[in-house]
Amino acid sequence: MTAGRVTGGLHHVEHVMGMAVSIDVRDPECPVEAIVEVVEWLHDVDSTFSPYLADSPISAIGRGELAIRDADAQIREVLSLCETVRELSYGVFDVFRVPAPNSTMFDPSGLVKGWSIERSAHILERHGARRFIINAGGDIVVRGRPDSTAPWRIGIRHPRDPEALALVVHGIGPLAVATSATYERGDHIVNPVTGRSPHELLSATVVGPDLTMTDAFATVVFAMGLGGLDWIEEQAGYDAYLITADELTYRTAGFTRYLQASTSLG
Amino acid sequence: MSNTALQQSIDSSTADRLAQLQARRAPALADGDKRTVGRIATVPSTPTGKGKRRHPAAKSRLAALAMSIASTGGLATFLAVGQQPGALAAAPAGVVTATTTAATGSATGSSTSVATLVNGDVARTRFGPVQVQATFGSDGNLTSVQTLQTPAGDRRSVSINNRAVPTLNTEALSAQSAQVDSVSGATYTSRGYAQSLQSAIDEARSAGLTDTI
């Protein structure tokens, strides 16, 4: 299944924020403390940003009990990033118009996840890791290469067959891959501009330099439908691969760079 | 909220990218001049591990393709192929050519060929005439689509028409043969993870380590 038997390095799967986060470090010298710090970080993020916890700061903001200017720096940073994506997406990405599990209309989870995983990559790098891949519930950030020759090989799940792939992305870090779709959790994405759940696409995959924006952009593209292809072309450094409900695929011109034949670099 | 104060807490690389993104913001979605030409290519067909196809009906594929192109490019009558089985050879509006090599553009008819080419109607679009051709394998499955005619001399029109012709999503790749390091997909829950390809990958990775955390 994987690209040969991989030995050495560190590997850990942590269940946090309602998903499985797989951390796969290929550097032989990376200390275990790096993984421990990432795990602690992710649980901290969960307690701060969870819309499922009634006593989380995010739930308090949603209920109007906590002003954003009084929230801690991390929350303000996330909300600043949310605002940036909202502006870039012409209002399609709007965390203040999302029905949240805490019964409010405020849920920044769509950005928190990618942001927290990107930060996790920074933590690993601070501990000296240079070759690793983190998969957080299907959204991925990589650094370096898996070994000295090959690029990372990242499969895009086929939207109608959980055991099959639609495509393989080849890339060298720093790189992020995020897929937005409804086949796992149902219609959880609503385009606030239209007020409807998008059905034009089965899945939208975005590839970019960082998971914070890549993950949020995947949500935007999925909500926009095929029109999202034109939108993502305007975002420098980001490319997209779309699968429509009739199982046709579309991709940006720049996406071609991730489709190299498996023979060229192993 | 104070944007300056917030920006200070963002790490510098993210801040740089945000600045770049904002500098490159599109003036409007409808600005067609900023479109980039899309690449037309066919994903190589790879046999699935299970050796089955879930959507083998060529006619529905073609209808879906025509609908997709119509919805994308505003071409309402792109491929006017009938809905009934066997309509491929008798499509009244399209030109059907059965051949073993290339398209001729004329209707000849044959039942023993290995590939069937179906030419769509020439559609009059606001960008000029557009015509596509679909190729079906001997098993009746749609194998490729190419553009026979696009409006010439207008780069913008060409880019739009390139975009309007999708890449076919052919056979799904077998995860077993693809040898991937990880799998990207819609966010699965912890419960969904247990049945996911990613969990199988993680198990294989863990098996390669003597000390797991």
Chai-1 contact restraints between the chains, C-beta under 6 A:
chainA,res_idxA,chainB,res_idxB,connection_type,confidence,min_distance_angstrom,max_distance_angstrom,comment,restraint_id
A,M1,B,A200,contact,1.0,0.0,6.0,A-B,restraint_1
A,M1,B,I201,contact,1.0,0.0,6.0,A-B,restraint_2
A,M1,B,A204,contact,1.0,0.0,6.0,A-B,restraint_3
A,T2,B,I201,contact,1.0,0.0,6.0,A-B,restraint_4
A,T2,B,A204,contact,1.0,0.0,6.0,A-B,restraint_5
A,A3,B,Q179,contact,1.0,0.0,6.0,A-B,restraint_6
A,A3,B,D181,contact,1.0,0.0,6.0,A-B,restraint_7
A,R5,B,G208,contact,1.0,0.0,6.0,A-B,restraint_8
A,V6,B,R205,contact,1.0,0.0,6.0,A-B,restraint_9
A,V6,B,G208,contact,1.0,0.0,6.0,A-B,restraint_10
A,T7,B,G208,contact,1.0,0.0,6.0,A-B,restraint_11
A,H11,B,R205,contact,1.0,0.0,6.0,A-B,restraint_12
A,H11,B,S206,contact,1.0,0.0,6.0,A-B,restraint_13
A,H11,B,L209,contact,1.0,0.0,6.0,A-B,restraint_14
A,H12,B,I213,contact,1.0,0.0,6.0,A-B,restraint_15
A,V13,B,D202,contact,1.0,0.0,6.0,A-B,restraint_16
A,H15,B,S190,contact,1.0,0.0,6.0,A-B,restraint_17
A,G18,B,T189,contact,1.0,0.0,6.0,A-B,restraint_18
A,A20,B,S190,contact,1.0,0.0,6.0,A-B,restraint_19
A,A20,B,Y193,contact,1.0,0.0,6.0,A-B,restraint_20
A,S22,B,D202,contact,1.0,0.0,6.0,A-B,restraint_21
A,D24,B,R205,contact,1.0,0.0,6.0,A-B,restraint_22
A,I35,B,I213,contact,1.0,0.0,6.0,A-B,restraint_23
A,I68,B,M1,contact,1.0,0.0,6.0,A-B,restraint_24
A,R69,B,M1,contact,1.0,0.0,6.0,A-B,restraint_25
A,A73,B,S9,contact,1.0,0.0,6.0,A-B,restraint_26
A,R76,B,L6,contact,1.0,0.0,6.0,A-B,restraint_27
A,E77,B,S9,contact,1.0,0.0,6.0,A-B,restraint_28
A,E77,B,I10,contact,1.0,0.0,6.0,A-B,restraint_29
A,S80,B,L6,contact,1.0,0.0,6.0,A-B,restraint_30
A,T84,B,L18,contact,1.0,0.0,6.0,A-B,restraint_31
A,I133,B,D181,contact,1.0,0.0,6.0,A-B,restraint_32
A,I133,B,S182,contact,1.0,0.0,6.0,A-B,restraint_33
A,N135,B,S182,contact,1.0,0.0,6.0,A-B,restraint_34
A,N135,B,Q198,contact,1.0,0.0,6.0,A-B,restraint_35
A,G137,B,T187,contact,1.0,0.0,6.0,A-B,restraint_36
A,G137,B,Y188,contact,1.0,0.0,6.0,A-B,restraint_37
A,G138,B,S184,contact,1.0,0.0,6.0,A-B,restraint_38
A,G138,B,G185,contact,1.0,0.0,6.0,A-B,restraint_39
A,G138,B,T187,contact,1.0,0.0,6.0,A-B,restraint_40
A,G138,B,Y188,contact,1.0,0.0,6.0,A-B,restraint_41
A,I140,B,S182,contact,1.0,0.0,6.0,A-B,restraint_42
A,I140,B,S184,contact,1.0,0.0,6.0,A-B,restraint_43
A,P146,B,D181,contact,1.0,0.0,6.0,A-B,restraint_44
A,W152,B,D181,contact,1.0,0.0,6.0,A-B,restraint_45
A,R153,B,V180,contact,1.0,0.0,6.0,A-B,restraint_46
A,R153,B,D181,contact,1.0,0.0,6.0,A-B,restraint_47
A,I154,B,S182,contact,1.0,0.0,6.0,A-B,restraint_48
A,I154,B,S184,contact,1.0,0.0,6.0,A-B,restraint_49
A,G155,B,A178,contact,1.0,0.0,6.0,A-B,restraint_50
A,G155,B,V180,contact,1.0,0.0,6.0,A-B,restraint_51
A,G155,B,V183,contact,1.0,0.0,6.0,A-B,restraint_52
A,I156,B,S184,contact,1.0,0.0,6.0,A-B,restraint_53
A,R157,B,V183,contact,1.0,0.0,6.0,A-B,restraint_54
A,R157,B,G185,contact,1.0,0.0,6.0,A-B,restraint_55
A,H158,B,A172,contact,1.0,0.0,6.0,A-B,restraint_56
A,D161,B,A172,contact,1.0,0.0,6.0,A-B,restraint_57
A,A164,B,A172,contact,1.0,0.0,6.0,A-B,restraint_58
A,L165,B,L173,contact,1.0,0.0,6.0,A-B,restraint_59
A,L165,B,A175,contact,1.0,0.0,6.0,A-B,restraint_60
A,L165,B,A178,contact,1.0,0.0,6.0,A-B,restraint_61
A,V168,B,A178,contact,1.0,0.0,6.0,A-B,restraint_62
A,V168,B,V180,contact,1.0,0.0,6.0,A-B,restraint_63
A,V177,B,S184,contact,1.0,0.0,6.0,A-B,restraint_64
A,T179,B,S184,contact,1.0,0.0,6.0,A-B,restraint_65
A,T179,B,G185,contact,1.0,0.0,6.0,A-B,restraint_66
A,T179,B,A186,contact,1.0,0.0,6.0,A-B,restraint_67
A,A181,B,A186,contact,1.0,0.0,6.0,A-B,restraint_68
A,Y183,B,A186,contact,1.0,0.0,6.0,A-B,restraint_69
A,E184,B,A186,contact,1.0,0.0,6.0,A-B,restraint_70
A,E184,B,Y188,contact,1.0,0.0,6.0,A-B,restraint_71
A,E184,B,G192,contact,1.0,0.0,6.0,A-B,restraint_72
A,E233,B,T36,contact,1.0,0.0,6.0,A-B,restraint_73
A,E234,B,A26,contact,1.0,0.0,6.0,A-B,restraint_74
A,Q235,B,L21,contact,1.0,0.0,6.0,A-B,restraint_75
A,A236,B,Q20,contact,1.0,0.0,6.0,A-B,restraint_76
A,A236,B,R24,contact,1.0,0.0,6.0,A-B,restraint_77
A,T244,B,S68,contact,1.0,0.0,6.0,A-B,restraint_78
A,D246,B,A64,contact,1.0,0.0,6.0,A-B,restraint_79
A,D246,B,S68,contact,1.0,0.0,6.0,A-B,restraint_80
A,E247,B,N169,contact,1.0,0.0,6.0,A-B,restraint_81
A,L248,B,S68,contact,1.0,0.0,6.0,A-B,restraint_82
A,L248,B,P166,contact,1.0,0.0,6.0,A-B,restraint_83
A,L248,B,N169,contact,1.0,0.0,6.0,A-B,restraint_84
A,T249,B,T167,contact,1.0,0.0,6.0,A-B,restraint_85
A,T249,B,N169,contact,1.0,0.0,6.0,A-B,restraint_86
A,Y250,B,P166,contact,1.0,0.0,6.0,A-B,restraint_87
A,A253,B,T36,contact,1.0,0.0,6.0,A-B,restraint_88
A,A253,B,G38,contact,1.0,0.0,6.0,A-B,restraint_89
A,A253,B,R39,contact,1.0,0.0,6.0,A-B,restraint_90
A,T256,B,R39,contact,1.0,0.0,6.0,A-B,restraint_91
